[in-house]
Amino acid sequence: MDLACVGAGIMGQRLLEQFDHHDDVRIVAICDLDEETAREAAETRGATVYTDHNRLYRNESLDAVVLAIPSFAHTDQAIGAAKRGLDLFVEKPVARTTEKAAEIRTAIEKHGVISQSGYLSRYSPLVDRAEEVISDRTVSLIEGRYWGGVPGREWGREKAKSGGSTVQLSTHIFDLVRYFGGEVDHLAAVGGSRVNLESIDFEDVNSTTMKHENGIVSYVSTNCVTSVGRKLELAGEEFALEIDFTHQTLTGTVDNESIQYEPDDAASSLRREVDAFVDAVTERDESSIRTDYADAARTLELTLAANEAIETGEPVSL
């Protein structure tokens, strides 16, 4: 499998390190607008350096492309790859607007390429164990939080580029809310700023309450004031569980019996996510993929709807 990576920043490098573990994957090209950044990632892998993805597509014989670029930077990178029949791994958020996401999704479906997005929490052993514990029990309530502090990258502090904290940060939690709770019917949200009034141009805290199509109620809070961590709580028929992604624990009760689980490899989610993509591409079997582009686009739609509710002060139907 010959692979190219477009975007060699922090996330691109993390993904490349996981692809390095696969003997059947050859990283042939690295593209970044910053040539030195691309060169640093390419030199240890014997890959060709590019600053123009279109030139990369024309020059290289590829099987798949990894897009690890910020959401606002999406133009024709994914569409150009799909037109060439290249399978796609697209880091989250998969676009900045629903219109761009729809355009990319259409190209992927039209050209029949395999796609996967970067919602790595779905591949967590904690999520696997929670699913096993819940089994076919009825879920009633889901509460999640992403308390991550101020985004580290400059563009992440600008709402026009990042979409704000809901789209850029707590998107992982919103995605898990969909994963466990199904699609959202309508939501309401509020936000406020009392601390980081100068470092970011969007709300430094917000909360979103959702009603799902199946009747489940869910709630997500986002916090750019203090960096505490990520959690998801699930309650339902004879069970209450807390998935703590920061401390890598699953705790709670099922049928009044205590549950406590810690995975052997706390850092395995990213590896398992990449493994799933490699398997899908090499075997031409998408069953290992838990979040394709179309699914990720629905998470984007949900987080943008939360933004709309914050901005308008009105409930939003999806």
N, C-alpha and C positions, 0 to 999 in steps of 0.2 A: 504494500500500500504506500503510494507516494503522496506526501502531505505537504501543504504549504500553510503558513500561519500569517495572517494579516493582522497586525497589531502586536507589538513585542514589548508592551508595558508589563506592569506587575502581573496581571491576570494571564496575559499571553505567555509569560515565562513560566508561571505555575503550571499551566496546561502542557507546555512543551516538555517540562520535566517529567510529567506523567507519560506522555507519548514516548519518551526516551526509553521507558521500561519495556517497550514492545519491539522485539527483534524483527517482526514482520512489518514495521512501520519505518519508512525512510523520510526524514524531514528534508525536503529538497530546496525549499525557499522560505525566506523570512522577509516580510514587507512591513515597513513602518515609515511614517512621514519623516521621522528623525533617523537619518541614515546610520548614525553611530549606534543608536539603540538596536536597530536591526542587525548591524554588524556584530555587536556583542553577543546577541543570541545565535547568530549564524555560524560564527567562527569555530566553535567547539563541535558543531554538527556537520561541518563541511557543506553548509547550505549556501545558496546564492542569495545575495542581498538585493532587495528592491525598495524603492520609495513610491512606486506606482503600481497598484494592484492590477490594473489593466495590462500593463507591460508584462507583469508576472504571468497572468493568464495566457497571454499570447506566446510566451517563450517556453513555458514549462509543460511537461506532460504529467498530469496529476490525476489522482483518484478522489481526493477530498481536500477541503479547505477549512481551517479554523479561523473564525472571525472573533478576535478579542479586542474589539474597539468600543469606545464609549457609545452610548445610544444615539447621541446627537450626530455622530460621525457617519452614520449609515447613509450611504447614497446608493451606489449601484454595485457595491462589493458582493453582496449575497445574490443579487439578481444576475450579475455577470457570471458568477460561478455556476448558478443553477442552469443558465442557458448553455453552458459547456458540459452539462451532465455531471458536475462535481458535487459529491455529497458534502453536507455542511454541518459544522458544529458552530453554533452562534452563541456567544456569551450573553448573559442577561445584562440589562433589559434588552430585548431583541430589536428594539427600535425606539424612537422618541415619540412617535405619534401612531395612532391606530391606522391612519392612512398609509404611512410607510410600511407598517407591519403587514397590512392587507396586500400591498403591492408585492412584498417579498414572499408572503405565503402563496400568492397566486403563482409566482414564478416557480416556487418549489413544487407545487402540485402539478403545474403544467408540464414540467420537465421530468417529473417522477424521481427526484433525487431523495436520498435519505437525509433527514434532518434531526438534529438534537440541539437543545438549548442548555445553558449552564446552570440550571437549578439543581445544584449538587445535593441539597438537603434531602431530596427525594431518594437519594442513594445511600443515605446514612443508615448504619446498622441500627440506630435508635428508632428510626422510622420503621424499619423492617420488624423490629421486635414489638413496637406499639401495634402494628397491623396484626401481628400474630396474637397478641393479647386480646385485642378488641374482637377479632374474628368477625362474626356476623351480628354482633351486638349493635343495638341502636345508639347512634351518637346524637346527643341533644345540644351540647354547647362546646364551642371551641374558642379559646382565648390565646392570643399570641402577642409577643412583644419583641421589638427590635430596639434596644437601647444601646446605640452605638457611638454616641458622641458626634462631634463635627466631622464631616467627611474630610479625608486627608488631602485629596487632590483638589486643586483650585477650581477646575471645571465642575467638580461635584458640589461646590458651594453656590453655584449659579443655577437657579431653577430653569431658566430657558434652555440650558444645556443638559442638565441631569434629570430634570423632572421633579427635583426636590427629594426629600427624604423618603417619601412613600414609594416613588417610582424607582429610586436608585438603591435604597438601603433595605427597607422593610419588605421589599418585593419578595424576598425569600419566604417571609412569614405568610404573606398573602397567598403565595403559591401553595404552601402547605395547607392553608385554610381551604383552598380549592381541592387539594389532593384528598384530604380527609372528609371534607364537607360537601363537595360537589359545587355546581355553579351557583353564583349569587343572583338573586332576583332583584333586590334593591338594597340601598345602603344610605346611611347618613354619617357625616363626619364633621369634626371641628378641629381647629388648630389654633395655636397661640405662640407668642414670642415674648419672653421676659428676660432672657439671659444673653443669647448670642445675637444681639441686635445688629452687630456690625460684621461678623465673620461669615454669615450666610444671608441670602436674600429671600429666604422662605421661612415658614414656621419652624421653630426649634422643638416643638412638641405637637403631636396631633393624635387623634383617636378616631377610629372608624368602626361603626356597628353595622353588621350585615344580616340580612335574612336570606337564607338559601332557598332554592326552588323546592327542596325536599322538606323544608320546615326547620332545619338546623339554624340556630342563632350563633353568630361569631363576632369577635371583637379583636381589633389589633391596635396597639399603641406604639407610636414611634417617638424616640427621644434622642435629640441631638445635644442635650445638655450634659448628660453624664454617660460614660461608657460602662455599662453594666453587663449587657449580654443579650442573648437570644433565647426565648423560651416559647413552647407551645403546650397548652393544657387542653386536655380532652375529657369531657364528662358525658356519661350516658348510662345505659342499662347496666347497673351493678358494677360500674367502674369509674375511676377518676385517675388520670395519668398526667404526669408532667415530664415533657421532654426538654431537658436543659442542654442546649447545644454548646453553651460556653464551657460547662464542666463535664460534658459528655456523659450524662446520666439519664436514665429513665426510672422514675419512681412513681409510686401511687398504690392503689388498691384495686383488686378485682375479686368480686364475691367476698368482700371483707378480708381478703388475704393480701398481705403486703407484697409489692413488686419492687425489686431493685435490680437494675441492670446497667453494666458498664461494658462497652465493647472492648475487645482486646486491642484493636487498632483504631484509636480515636481519629486518626487523620485519613481514614480509608475512603471517605465519601468522594473526594475528588478522583482518586484512583479508580474507584468503581464506576464513576461516571464516564471517565475516559475509556475504561475497559469495555463498557457497554457500546460506546460509539465504534470502537475498533472492531468488536465482534459483529455489529450490525453491518458495517461496510464490507468486511472481509467475507462474511457468510451470506450477505444479501438477505438478512433476516432482522427485521426491526423489533422483534419481540422483547429484546433486552432494553430498549429505550423507553424511559418512563416519562419523558417530556419532550415531544418533538416541537418543531417551530410553531405549528398551529396551536398547540396547547399553551406554549409560552406567550403567544400573542393574546390569549384570553386572560392570562395573568396581567399582562400590560394593560389591557382594557380595564380590568378591575382597579388597578392602582391609579390609572388616569381618572376613572370615575370617582375615586376617593378624593383626588385633587379637586375635581369639579365641585363636589359637595362642600369641601372646605372653602373654596373660593366664593361660591354662591350662597352658602348657608341653607341650601335646599336639598332634600333627598334626591337621589339619582336612581333611576331604574336602568337595568342592563338588558 
